[in-house]
Amino acid sequence: MILESLSEVWESSGIFNLNLGNVLMFGIGMVLIYLGIRYKMEPLLLIPIGLGAILANIPLAGIADPEEIGGVLGIFVKYLIRLEIVPTLIFMGIGAMTDFGPLLADPKTFLLGAAAQIGIFLALLGAIFLGFIPTEAASIGIIGGADGPTTIYVTSILAPHMLGATAVAAYAYMALVPIIQPPIIKALTTKKERMIRMKQLRNVSKKEKIIFPIIVIIVAGMLVPKSIPLIGMLMVGNLFKESGVTDRLAKGSREELMNIVTIILGLGVGSTMAADKFLRTETILVMLLGIFAFATATAGGVLLGKLMNKISKEKINPMIGAAGVSAVPMAARVVQRLGKEADPQNNLLMHAMGPNIAGVLGSATAAGVLIALLG
C-alpha cells in the first residue's frame, strides 16, 4: 500500500514527466533572462518572457492552461492578450510617453516612417514563399515594424499559435537594433551623406500637439478602421499627456498601468512557449524572416532618405530614414551615434525622432491593413 502510494506520488511528479523538450525550454528561458540582466536587452520583456517559458514547461503544473486550477498565465493569454486588451493598453502608455513634436516640426518624415514598413511586406512575401499560410506570413512580416505590442496584437488575431515565436523574435531584434542597423546604414550611404547637417527643427505649439491626436484618430479611423485599436489608444494616451489638464491620467497610463500590463504581457507570452509548440522548424524560420524584415525595413527608410535628399531643397541626412523602423528611441539613437562618428558636431537625434515616431504610426497602420485583409 505504501509502495503504491509512493509510486503514484513519483509518477505525478515533474521529474518523472520531464522530457527533453522541457529541458531545452528551461535553457531558452534562462538565456532570455540572462540577456535581459547581463546585456540589458529589453529586460522589462525578456525577463518575464523567460520566466513564463520556464513556468509553462514544468510538467503537470497547468499554469499555462486557462482551464486548469491555477492556470493564471493561460488566463492572461486567453482573456487579456488574445482579446487584444493588453497590447492596446500598452499603446496608450506609449502615447502618454511620446512627444510628437519632432514629427509635426518636419511632416515629410512621415514618408520615411512609411518607407520603412516595406520590410513588413517583403518578409510576408518571403514567408509565403517558404510555405506559411497568409495569416501566419502576416504575423511574421509585422516583426519588421520593430514594435513588439503591434506584433503581439497582429499575431493574437491572425495566428495565435505563433505568439511565442513572433514575440521573442520581435523583442530580441528590437534589442539588437544597435547591432543590426549600422552595417546596413553604412553599406547604403557614403561618409559625405552621413556628415550632412540638417536645419534646426521649428518649435511646435501646444495647440498643434493637442489637435494632432484628434485628427489622427479621425483620419486613421476613416481610412483604416482596423488600425484604431492601436492608433486610437496611442492618441488617447498622447492627448492625456498634451492636454495639460489630465496629468494624473497620463502618469497612470505611462507608469502604474504600463508596469502592470507589461508584467502580464511578458509572462503571458512566455507561457505560450511550451516545448511542443515552440521547438519546431517554423520557429527557426520565424527568427530568420524576422531579421530579414528588420534589415529590409532599415534599407527601405535609408533609400527613400537618399532620394529625398536629392530632390529636396533642404539637405536631408539619409540615415534618419533608418529610424523609420520604430523601435523608439533606439533606432534614433543609432542614427545619432553614426552621425557623431562622421562629424562630431552633427546632432541628428531630434531629426531622427520624426521618422522614428512615424514608424510607430506606420506599423500600426500596416497592422490594420493586414487584419482587414486576412482577419
C-alpha positions as a Markdown table, in Angstrom:
| # | Residue | x | y | z |
|---|---|---|---|---|
| 1 | Met | 0.0 | 0.0 | 0.0 |
| 2 | Ile | 2.8 | 2.4 | 1.0 |
| 3 | Leu | 4.8 | 1.4 | -2.1 |
| 4 | Glu | 1.8 | 2.0 | -4.3 |
| 5 | Ser | 1.2 | 5.5 | -2.8 |
| 6 | Leu | 4.9 | 6.4 | -3.2 |
| 7 | Ser | 4.7 | 5.1 | -6.8 |
| 8 | Glu | 1.7 | 7.4 | -7.5 |
| 9 | Val | 3.5 | 10.4 | -6.0 |
| 10 | Trp | 6.6 | 9.7 | -8.1 |
| 11 | Glu | 4.6 | 9.3 | -11.3 |
| 12 | Ser | 2.8 | 12.5 | -10.6 |
| 13 | Ser | 6.0 | 14.5 | -10.1 |
| 14 | Gly | 7.5 | 16.9 | -12.5 |
| 15 | Ile | 10.8 | 14.9 | -12.6 |
| 16 | Phe | 9.0 | 11.7 | -13.8 |
| 17 | Asn | 7.2 | 13.5 | -16.5 |
| 18 | Leu | 10.1 | 15.7 | -17.6 |
| 19 | Asn | 11.2 | 15.4 | -21.3 |
| 20 | Leu | 14.0 | 16.7 | -23.4 |
| 21 | Gly | 11.8 | 19.4 | -24.8 |
| 22 | Asn | 11.0 | 20.8 | -21.3 |
| 23 | Val | 14.7 | 20.9 | -20.5 |
| 24 | Leu | 15.6 | 22.7 | -23.7 |
| 25 | Met | 12.9 | 25.3 | -23.0 |
| 26 | Phe | 14.3 | 25.8 | -19.5 |
| 27 | Gly | 17.6 | 26.6 | -21.2 |
| 28 | Ile | 15.9 | 29.0 | -23.7 |
| 29 | Gly | 14.1 | 30.7 | -20.8 |
| 30 | Met | 17.4 | 31.1 | -18.9 |
| 31 | Val | 19.1 | 32.5 | -22.0 |
| 32 | Leu | 16.4 | 35.2 | -22.3 |
| 33 | Ile | 16.7 | 36.1 | -18.6 |
| 34 | Tyr | 20.5 | 36.2 | -18.9 |
| 35 | Leu | 20.3 | 38.5 | -22.0 |
| 36 | Gly | 17.9 | 40.8 | -20.1 |
| 37 | Ile | 20.1 | 41.0 | -17.0 |
| 38 | Arg | 23.6 | 40.8 | -18.3 |
| 39 | Tyr | 23.2 | 42.8 | -21.5 |
| 40 | Lys | 20.0 | 44.8 | -20.6 |
| 41 | Met | 18.4 | 43.6 | -23.9 |
| 42 | Glu | 14.7 | 44.7 | -23.5 |
| 43 | Pro | 14.9 | 43.5 | -19.8 |
| 44 | Leu | 11.3 | 44.5 | -19.0 |
| 45 | Leu | 10.0 | 42.0 | -21.5 |
| 46 | Leu | 12.7 | 39.4 | -22.0 |
| 47 | Ile | 13.0 | 38.6 | -18.3 |
| 48 | Pro | 9.2 | 37.9 | -17.7 |
| 49 | Ile | 9.1 | 36.1 | -21.1 |
| 50 | Gly | 11.9 | 33.9 | -20.0 |
| 51 | Leu | 10.3 | 33.2 | -16.6 |
| 52 | Gly | 6.9 | 32.5 | -18.4 |
| 53 | Ala | 8.7 | 30.0 | -20.7 |
| 54 | Ile | 10.2 | 28.1 | -17.7 |
| 55 | Leu | 6.9 | 28.1 | -15.8 |
| 56 | Ala | 4.9 | 26.8 | -18.8 |
| 57 | Asn | 7.3 | 23.9 | -19.3 |
| 58 | Ile | 7.1 | 22.5 | -15.8 |
| 59 | Pro | 5.3 | 19.2 | -16.4 |
| 60 | Leu | 1.7 | 18.9 | -15.0 |
| 61 | Ala | 1.8 | 22.3 | -13.4 |
| 62 | Gly | -1.0 | 23.6 | -15.6 |
| 63 | Ile | -0.1 | 27.2 | -15.1 |
| 64 | Ala | -0.4 | 27.9 | -18.8 |
| 65 | Asp | -3.8 | 26.2 | -19.2 |
| 66 | Pro | -6.7 | 28.5 | -18.6 |
| 67 | Glu | -9.0 | 25.5 | -17.9 |
| 68 | Glu | -6.8 | 24.2 | -15.1 |
| 69 | Ile | -6.9 | 25.3 | -11.4 |
| 70 | Gly | -4.0 | 27.7 | -11.0 |
| 71 | Gly | -3.7 | 28.3 | -14.8 |
| 72 | Val | -3.2 | 32.0 | -14.2 |
| 73 | Leu | -0.8 | 32.5 | -17.2 |
| 74 | Gly | -3.2 | 30.8 | -19.5 |
| 75 | Ile | -5.9 | 33.2 | -18.3 |
| 76 | Phe | -3.6 | 36.1 | -19.1 |
| 77 | Val | -3.3 | 34.9 | -22.6 |
| 78 | Lys | -6.9 | 33.8 | -23.3 |
| 79 | Tyr | -8.6 | 36.8 | -21.8 |
| 80 | Leu | -6.2 | 39.7 | -21.7 |
| 81 | Ile | -3.7 | 39.2 | -24.7 |
| 82 | Arg | -5.7 | 37.3 | -27.3 |
| 83 | Leu | -8.7 | 39.6 | -26.7 |
| 84 | Glu | -6.3 | 42.5 | -27.5 |
| 85 | Ile | -6.7 | 44.2 | -24.1 |
| 86 | Val | -3.0 | 44.2 | -23.1 |
| 87 | Pro | -1.4 | 45.3 | -26.4 |
| 88 | Thr | -3.9 | 48.2 | -26.7 |
| 89 | Leu | -3.3 | 49.4 | -23.2 |
| 90 | Ile | 0.4 | 49.3 | -23.8 |
| 91 | Phe | -0.1 | 51.6 | -26.8 |
| 92 | Met | -2.0 | 54.0 | -24.5 |
| 93 | Gly | 1.0 | 54.0 | -22.2 |
| 94 | Ile | 3.4 | 54.6 | -25.1 |
| 95 | Gly | 1.2 | 57.5 | -26.3 |
| 96 | Ala | 1.4 | 59.1 | -22.8 |
| 97 | Met | 5.3 | 59.0 | -23.1 |
| 98 | Thr | 5.6 | 60.2 | -26.7 |
| 99 | Asp | 6.3 | 63.7 | -27.9 |
| 100 | Phe | 5.0 | 64.1 | -31.5 |
| 101 | Gly | 6.8 | 67.5 | -31.7 |
| 102 | Pro | 9.7 | 66.3 | -34.0 |
| 103 | Leu | 7.2 | 64.7 | -36.4 |
| 104 | Leu | 5.0 | 67.8 | -36.5 |
| 105 | Ala | 8.0 | 70.0 | -36.9 |
| 106 | Asp | 9.0 | 68.2 | -40.1 |
| 107 | Pro | 6.0 | 66.4 | -41.5 |
| 108 | Lys | 7.8 | 65.0 | -44.6 |
| 109 | Thr | 9.4 | 62.5 | -42.2 |
| 110 | Phe | 6.0 | 60.7 | -42.3 |
| 111 | Leu | 7.2 | 59.4 | -45.6 |
| 112 | Leu | 10.4 | 57.9 | -44.1 |
| 113 | Gly | 8.3 | 56.1 | -41.5 |
| 114 | Ala | 6.1 | 54.7 | -44.2 |
| 115 | Ala | 9.0 | 53.6 | -46.4 |
| 116 | Ala | 10.5 | 51.6 | -43.6 |
| 117 | Gln | 7.3 | 49.5 | -43.5 |
| 118 | Ile | 8.4 | 47.8 | -46.7 |
| 119 | Gly | 10.2 | 45.3 | -44.6 |
| 120 | Ile | 6.8 | 44.0 | -43.3 |
| 121 | Phe | 5.5 | 43.2 | -46.8 |
| 122 | Leu | 8.8 | 41.8 | -48.1 |
| 123 | Ala | 9.0 | 39.4 | -45.1 |
| 124 | Leu | 5.4 | 38.5 | -45.6 |
| 125 | Leu | 6.1 | 37.5 | -49.2 |
| 126 | Gly | 9.2 | 35.6 | -48.1 |
| 127 | Ala | 7.1 | 33.7 | -45.5 |
| 128 | Ile | 4.5 | 32.7 | -48.1 |
| 129 | Phe | 7.3 | 31.6 | -50.4 |
| 130 | Leu | 8.6 | 29.3 | -47.6 |
| 131 | Gly | 5.2 | 27.7 | -47.2 |
| 132 | Phe | 3.5 | 29.7 | -44.4 |
| 133 | Ile | -0.2 | 30.4 | -44.9 |
| 134 | Pro | -1.1 | 34.1 | -45.4 |
| 135 | Thr | -2.2 | 34.7 | -41.8 |
| 136 | Glu | 1.0 | 33.2 | -40.4 |
| 137 | Ala | 3.0 | 35.1 | -43.0 |
| 138 | Ala | 1.4 | 38.4 | -41.9 |
| 139 | Ser | 2.2 | 37.7 | -38.3 |
| 140 | Ile | 5.8 | 37.1 | -39.3 |
| 141 | Gly | 6.0 | 40.1 | -41.5 |
| 142 | Ile | 4.8 | 42.5 | -38.9 |
| 143 | Ile | 8.0 | 41.8 | -37.0 |
| 144 | Gly | 9.6 | 44.2 | -39.5 |
| 145 | Gly | 7.6 | 47.0 | -37.9 |
| 146 | Ala | 10.0 | 46.8 | -34.9 |
| 147 | Asp | 7.1 | 47.2 | -32.5 |
| 148 | Gly | 6.6 | 44.4 | -30.0 |
| 149 | Pro | 3.0 | 45.2 | -29.0 |
| 150 | Thr | 1.9 | 45.5 | -32.6 |
| 151 | Thr | 3.5 | 42.1 | -33.4 |
| 152 | Ile | 1.7 | 40.6 | -30.5 |
| 153 | Tyr | -1.6 | 42.3 | -31.4 |
| 154 | Val | -1.5 | 41.0 | -35.0 |
| 155 | Thr | -0.3 | 37.5 | -34.1 |
| 156 | Ser | -3.0 | 37.2 | -31.4 |
| 157 | Ile | -5.7 | 37.8 | -34.1 |
| 158 | Leu | -4.3 | 36.1 | -37.1 |
| 159 | Ala | -2.0 | 33.3 | -35.8 |
| 160 | Pro | -2.2 | 32.9 | -32.0 |
| 161 | His | -0.3 | 29.5 | -32.2 |
| 162 | Met | 2.8 | 31.5 | -33.3 |
| 163 | Leu | 2.6 | 34.1 | -30.5 |
| 164 | Gly | 5.7 | 32.9 | -28.6 |
| 165 | Ala | 8.0 | 32.7 | -31.6 |
| 166 | Thr | 7.0 | 36.1 | -33.2 |
| 167 | Ala | 7.1 | 37.9 | -29.8 |
| 168 | Val | 10.6 | 36.6 | -29.0 |
| 169 | Ala | 11.8 | 37.5 | -32.4 |
| 170 | Ala | 10.3 | 41.0 | -32.3 |
| 171 | Tyr | 11.7 | 41.9 | -28.9 |
| 172 | Ala | 15.1 | 40.2 | -29.4 |
| 173 | Tyr | 15.7 | 42.1 | -32.7 |
| 174 | Met | 14.5 | 45.3 | -31.2 |
| 175 | Ala | 17.1 | 44.9 | -28.6 |
| 176 | Leu | 19.7 | 44.2 | -31.3 |
| 177 | Val | 18.9 | 47.3 | -33.3 |
| 178 | Pro | 22.3 | 48.9 | -32.4 |
| 179 | Ile | 24.0 | 45.9 | -33.9 |
| 180 | Ile | 21.7 | 45.1 | -36.9 |
| 181 | Gln | 21.3 | 48.6 | -38.3 |
| 182 | Pro | 24.8 | 50.2 | -38.5 |
| 183 | Pro | 26.3 | 47.8 | -41.1 |
| 184 | Ile | 23.2 | 48.3 | -43.3 |
| 185 | Ile | 23.2 | 52.1 | -43.0 |
| 186 | Lys | 27.0 | 52.3 | -43.7 |
| 187 | Ala | 26.6 | 50.0 | -46.8 |
| 188 | Leu | 23.9 | 52.2 | -48.3 |
| 189 | Thr | 25.4 | 55.7 | -47.5 |
| 190 | Thr | 28.6 | 57.5 | -48.1 |
| 191 | Lys | 30.6 | 59.3 | -45.4 |
| 192 | Lys | 29.7 | 62.5 | -47.1 |
| 193 | Glu | 26.0 | 61.7 | -46.8 |
| 194 | Arg | 26.4 | 60.7 | -43.1 |
| 195 | Met | 28.0 | 64.0 | -42.4 |
| 196 | Ile | 25.0 | 66.0 | -43.7 |
| 197 | Arg | 23.8 | 68.5 | -41.1 |
| 198 | Met | 20.1 | 69.3 | -41.1 |
| 199 | Lys | 18.3 | 72.6 | -40.4 |
| 200 | Gln | 17.2 | 73.0 | -36.8 |
| 201 | Leu | 13.6 | 72.0 | -36.3 |
| 202 | Arg | 11.0 | 74.7 | -35.6 |
| 203 | Asn | 9.2 | 74.9 | -32.3 |
| 204 | Val | 5.8 | 73.2 | -32.3 |
| 205 | Ser | 3.0 | 74.9 | -30.4 |
| 206 | Lys | 0.9 | 73.4 | -27.7 |
| 207 | Lys | -2.2 | 73.8 | -29.8 |
| 208 | Glu | -0.7 | 71.7 | -32.6 |
| 209 | Lys | 0.1 | 68.9 | -30.2 |
| 210 | Ile | -3.4 | 68.9 | -28.8 |
| 211 | Ile | -5.1 | 68.9 | -32.2 |
| 212 | Phe | -2.8 | 66.3 | -33.7 |
| 213 | Pro | -4.1 | 63.2 | -31.9 |
| 214 | Ile | -7.7 | 64.1 | -32.5 |
| 215 | Ile | -7.1 | 64.5 | -36.2 |
| 216 | Val | -5.1 | 61.2 | -36.4 |
| 217 | Ile | -7.9 | 59.3 | -34.7 |
| 218 | Ile | -10.4 | 60.6 | -37.2 |
| 219 | Val | -8.2 | 60.2 | -40.3 |
| 220 | Ala | -6.9 | 56.8 | -39.4 |
| 221 | Gly | -10.4 | 55.6 | -38.5 |
| 222 | Met | -11.8 | 56.7 | -41.8 |
| 223 | Leu | -9.0 | 55.2 | -43.9 |
| 224 | Val | -8.1 | 52.0 | -41.9 |
| 225 | Pro | -10.7 | 51.3 | -39.2 |
| 226 | Lys | -8.9 | 48.1 | -38.1 |
| 227 | Ser | -5.9 | 50.2 | -37.0 |
| 228 | Ile | -7.9 | 52.2 | -34.5 |
| 229 | Pro | -7.5 | 49.8 | -31.5 |
| 230 | Leu | -3.7 | 50.6 | -31.7 |
| 231 | Ile | -3.5 | 54.1 | -33.2 |
| 232 | Gly | -6.6 | 55.2 | -31.3 |
| 233 | Met | -5.3 | 54.2 | -27.9 |
| 234 | Leu | -1.9 | 55.7 | -28.8 |
| 235 | Met | -3.5 | 59.0 | -29.4 |
| 236 | Val | -5.7 | 58.7 | -26.3 |
| 237 | Gly | -2.6 | 58.4 | -24.1 |
| 238 | Asn | -0.9 | 61.3 | -26.0 |
| 239 | Leu | -3.8 | 63.6 | -25.5 |
| 240 | Phe | -3.8 | 62.8 | -21.8 |
| 241 | Lys | -0.1 | 64.0 | -21.9 |
| 242 | Glu | -0.5 | 67.1 | -24.0 |
| 243 | Ser | -3.9 | 68.5 | -22.8 |
| 244 | Gly | -2.3 | 69.8 | -19.6 |
| 245 | Val | -5.3 | 69.0 | -17.5 |
| 246 | Thr | -5.1 | 65.2 | -17.3 |
| 247 | Asp | -1.7 | 64.8 | -15.8 |
| 248 | Arg | -2.9 | 62.1 | -13.4 |
| 249 | Leu | -4.3 | 60.0 | -16.3 |
| 250 | Ala | -1.1 | 60.5 | -18.3 |
| 251 | Lys | 1.0 | 59.5 | -15.3 |
| 252 | Gly | -1.2 | 56.4 | -14.5 |
| 253 | Ser | -1.0 | 55.4 | -18.2 |
| 254 | Arg | 2.7 | 55.6 | -18.6 |
| 255 | Glu | 3.7 | 54.3 | -15.1 |
| 256 | Glu | 1.3 | 52.2 | -13.0 |
| 257 | Leu | -0.8 | 50.8 | -15.8 |
| 258 | Met | 2.1 | 50.3 | -18.1 |
| 259 | Asn | 4.0 | 48.4 | -15.5 |
| 260 | Ile | 1.1 | 46.1 | -14.7 |
| 261 | Val | 0.3 | 45.3 | -18.4 |
| 262 | Thr | 4.0 | 44.8 | -19.2 |
| 263 | Ile | 4.2 | 42.1 | -16.5 |
| 264 | Ile | 1.0 | 40.4 | -17.8 |
| 265 | Leu | 2.3 | 40.6 | -21.4 |
| 266 | Gly | 5.7 | 39.2 | -20.7 |
| 267 | Leu | 4.6 | 36.3 | -18.5 |
| 268 | Gly | 1.7 | 35.6 | -20.8 |
| 269 | Val | 3.8 | 35.5 | -24.0 |
| 270 | Gly | 6.4 | 33.3 | -22.3 |
| 271 | Ser | 3.7 | 30.9 | -21.2 |
| 272 | Thr | 2.8 | 30.2 | -24.9 |
| 273 | Met | 6.4 | 28.8 | -25.4 |
| 274 | Ala | 5.5 | 25.2 | -24.5 |
| 275 | Ala | 8.1 | 22.8 | -25.9 |
| 276 | Asp | 5.6 | 21.1 | -28.3 |
| 277 | Lys | 4.7 | 24.5 | -29.8 |
| 278 | Phe | 8.0 | 26.3 | -29.8 |
| 279 | Leu | 10.6 | 23.7 | -30.7 |
| 280 | Arg | 9.7 | 23.5 | -34.4 |
| 281 | Thr | 11.4 | 24.2 | -37.7 |
| 282 | Glu | 8.9 | 27.0 | -38.1 |
| 283 | Thr | 10.4 | 28.9 | -35.1 |
| 284 | Ile | 13.9 | 29.0 | -36.8 |
| 285 | Leu | 12.3 | 30.3 | -40.0 |
| 286 | Val | 10.4 | 33.0 | -38.0 |
| 287 | Met | 13.7 | 34.1 | -36.5 |
| 288 | Leu | 15.4 | 34.3 | -39.9 |
| 289 | Leu | 12.5 | 36.1 | -41.5 |
| 290 | Gly | 12.3 | 38.5 | -38.6 |
| 291 | Ile | 15.9 | 39.7 | -39.1 |
| 292 | Phe | 15.2 | 39.9 | -42.9 |
| 293 | Ala | 12.2 | 42.1 | -42.1 |
| 294 | Phe | 14.3 | 44.4 | -39.9 |
| 295 | Ala | 17.1 | 44.6 | -42.5 |
| 296 | Thr | 14.8 | 45.4 | -45.4 |
| 297 | Ala | 12.9 | 47.9 | -43.3 |
| 298 | Thr | 16.1 | 49.7 | -42.5 |
| 299 | Ala | 17.2 | 49.7 | -46.1 |
| 300 | Gly | 13.8 | 51.0 | -47.3 |
| 301 | Gly | 14.0 | 54.0 | -45.0 |
| 302 | Val | 17.6 | 54.8 | -45.9 |
| 303 | Leu | 17.0 | 54.5 | -49.6 |
| 304 | Leu | 14.0 | 56.9 | -49.5 |
| 305 | Gly | 16.1 | 59.2 | -47.4 |
| 306 | Lys | 18.7 | 59.3 | -50.2 |
| 307 | Leu | 16.1 | 60.0 | -52.8 |
| 308 | Met | 14.5 | 62.8 | -50.7 |
| 309 | Asn | 18.0 | 64.3 | -50.2 |
| 310 | Lys | 18.5 | 64.5 | -54.0 |
| 311 | Ile | 15.1 | 66.1 | -54.8 |
| 312 | Ser | 14.6 | 68.3 | -51.7 |
| 313 | Lys | 15.7 | 71.9 | -51.5 |
| 314 | Glu | 16.9 | 71.4 | -47.9 |
| 315 | Lys | 19.6 | 68.8 | -47.2 |
| 316 | Ile | 18.3 | 65.6 | -45.6 |
| 317 | Asn | 20.7 | 63.1 | -44.0 |
| 318 | Pro | 19.6 | 59.7 | -45.4 |
| 319 | Met | 20.4 | 57.9 | -42.2 |
| 320 | Ile | 17.3 | 59.3 | -40.5 |
| 321 | Gly | 15.3 | 57.0 | -42.7 |
| 322 | Ala | 16.6 | 54.1 | -40.8 |
| 323 | Ala | 14.8 | 55.3 | -37.7 |
| 324 | Gly | 11.5 | 54.7 | -39.5 |
| 325 | Val | 11.6 | 51.1 | -38.3 |
| 326 | Ser | 10.0 | 52.4 | -35.0 |
| 327 | Ala | 12.0 | 50.8 | -32.1 |
| 328 | Val | 11.6 | 54.1 | -30.3 |
| 329 | Pro | 14.1 | 55.6 | -29.3 |
| 330 | Met | 16.8 | 53.0 | -30.0 |
| 331 | Ala | 16.8 | 53.5 | -33.8 |
| 332 | Ala | 17.0 | 57.3 | -33.5 |
| 333 | Arg | 20.0 | 56.9 | -31.1 |
| 334 | Val | 21.7 | 54.6 | -33.6 |
| 335 | Val | 21.4 | 57.4 | -36.2 |
| 336 | Gln | 22.7 | 60.0 | -33.7 |
| 337 | Arg | 25.7 | 57.8 | -32.9 |
| 338 | Leu | 26.6 | 57.2 | -36.6 |
| 339 | Gly | 26.2 | 60.9 | -37.3 |
| 340 | Lys | 28.6 | 61.8 | -34.5 |
| 341 | Glu | 31.1 | 59.3 | -35.8 |
| 342 | Ala | 31.1 | 61.0 | -39.2 |
| 343 | Asp | 31.0 | 64.5 | -37.8 |
| 344 | Pro | 31.4 | 65.1 | -34.0 |
| 345 | Gln | 29.4 | 68.3 | -34.3 |
| 346 | Asn | 26.4 | 66.8 | -36.0 |
| 347 | Asn | 23.2 | 66.3 | -34.0 |
| 348 | Leu | 20.6 | 64.2 | -35.7 |
| 349 | Leu | 18.7 | 62.8 | -32.7 |
| 350 | Met | 15.6 | 65.1 | -32.9 |
| 351 | His | 15.6 | 64.8 | -36.7 |
| 352 | Ala | 15.6 | 61.0 | -36.4 |
| 353 | Met | 12.8 | 61.1 | -33.8 |
| 354 | Gly | 10.4 | 62.3 | -36.5 |
| 355 | Pro | 10.6 | 59.1 | -38.7 |
| 356 | Asn | 11.0 | 57.1 | -35.5 |
| 357 | Ile | 7.6 | 58.2 | -34.2 |
| 358 | Ala | 6.1 | 58.0 | -37.8 |
| 359 | Gly | 7.3 | 54.3 | -37.8 |
| 360 | Val | 5.0 | 53.6 | -34.8 |
| 361 | Leu | 2.1 | 55.0 | -36.7 |
| 362 | Gly | 3.2 | 53.2 | -39.9 |
| 363 | Ser | 3.5 | 49.8 | -38.3 |
| 364 | Ala | 0.1 | 50.2 | -36.6 |
| 365 | Thr | -1.5 | 51.2 | -39.9 |
| 366 | Ala | 0.1 | 48.2 | -41.6 |
| 367 | Ala | -1.3 | 46.0 | -38.9 |
| 368 | Gly | -4.8 | 47.4 | -39.5 |
| 369 | Val | -4.4 | 46.7 | -43.2 |
| 370 | Leu | -3.3 | 43.1 | -42.7 |
| 371 | Ile | -6.1 | 42.4 | -40.2 |
| 372 | Ala | -8.7 | 43.9 | -42.6 |
| 373 | Leu | -7.4 | 41.7 | -45.4 |
| 374 | Leu | -6.8 | 38.5 | -43.6 |
| 375 | Gly | -8.7 | 38.6 | -40.2 |
